[in-house]
Amino acid sequence: MLITVISGGAAGLMAATVAAWSGAKVRIIERKGKLAKKLLASSNGRGNFLNLDTNETHYNSNNLPFVKKVLDIFGVVQTLSVFEELGIMVKEKGTKLFPYTEKSKDIVTSFIYELEKHNVEVVLNFQIF
Ligand SMILES: Cc1cc2nc3c(=O)[nH]c(=O)nc-3n(C[C@H](O)[C@H](O)[C@H](O)COP(=O)(O)OP(=O)(O)OC[C@H]3O[C@@H](n4cnc5c(N)ncnc54)[C@H](O)[C@@H]3O)c2cc1C
């Protein structure tokens, strides 16, 4: 099965990685010339990637039961297990979680390494629609 992920941002890298782990052939299409530009800037480059105090009330949505359903399926525990699988050591500051190095580029490097390992095709500078 070929899965095309439209986005080389944080969500796209996560989706592509998990899809590749499931055995699918995966392609990422990103309109910019670089992956994860916004993630690199996140929390001043320190990569605050998760908050332990995560629940549906922290989201803007007119369908909070749906948000809750999604978080029940893939919430803090599942997100942490992906980071563990990527070999990213975690540092806690209050409820905020950072990579141990406090460098978002280390998160991006780990994802790119994993994508390369699973032969995920990355197409840059290509906008869909
Ligand atoms: C200065 C700054 C500080 C931040 N600090 C934090 C923080 O401390 N903690 C935190 O949790 N979050 C923080 N964020 C927010 C965090 O960076 C974003 O929530 C996260 O990057 C969102 O990821 P995403 O994958 O949903 O979207 P994005 O990172 O925006 O990724 C979407 C990608 O899809 C691509 N794309 C869009 N449309 C198309 C198309 N039609 N065709 C091809 N490609 C397309 C875009 O170019 C982009 O690369 C911060 C953001 C900024 C800018």
The ligand as an ORCA input file, in Angstrom:
! r2SCAN-3c Opt
* xyz 0 1
  C       7.498     30.559     17.195
  C       6.695     29.310     17.496
  C       6.762     28.752     18.768
  C       6.038     27.613     19.079
  N       6.155     27.045     20.305
  C       5.512     25.895     20.580
  C       5.677     25.235     21.822
  O       6.392     25.687     22.702
  N       5.005     24.063     22.046
  C       4.194     23.532     21.096
  O       3.604     22.462     21.340
  N       4.010     24.141     19.922
  C       4.642     25.292     19.647
  N       4.463     25.900     18.446
  C       3.500     25.342     17.556
  C       4.033     24.140     16.809
  O       5.198     24.502     16.110
  C       2.934     23.750     15.889
  O       1.810     23.381     16.670
  C       3.306     22.555     15.025
  O       4.411     22.857     14.214
  C       2.102     22.218     14.207
  O       2.451     21.122     13.424
  P       1.582     20.729     12.198
  O       2.244     19.546     11.572
  O       0.156     20.611     12.603
  O       1.621     21.994     11.229
  P       2.891     22.669     10.516
  O       4.108     22.590     11.350
  O       2.399     24.004     10.071
  O       3.105     21.736      9.255
  C       2.268     21.747      8.126
  C       3.171     21.517      6.909
  O       2.369     21.256      5.787
  C       2.893     21.979      4.688
  N       1.764     22.207      3.780
  C       0.634     22.896      4.063
  N      -0.193     22.879      3.001
  C       0.447     22.157      2.039
  C       0.085     21.801      0.705
  N      -1.064     22.191      0.156
  N       0.965     21.048     -0.033
  C       2.148     20.653      0.514
  N       2.530     20.979      1.775
  C       1.683     21.713      2.520
  C       3.438     23.269      5.297
  O       4.409     23.871      4.464
  C       4.016     22.757      6.611
  O       5.377     22.377      6.501
  C       5.188     27.039     18.104
  C       5.114     27.606     16.810
  C       5.859     28.725     16.514
  C       5.768     29.313     15.127
*
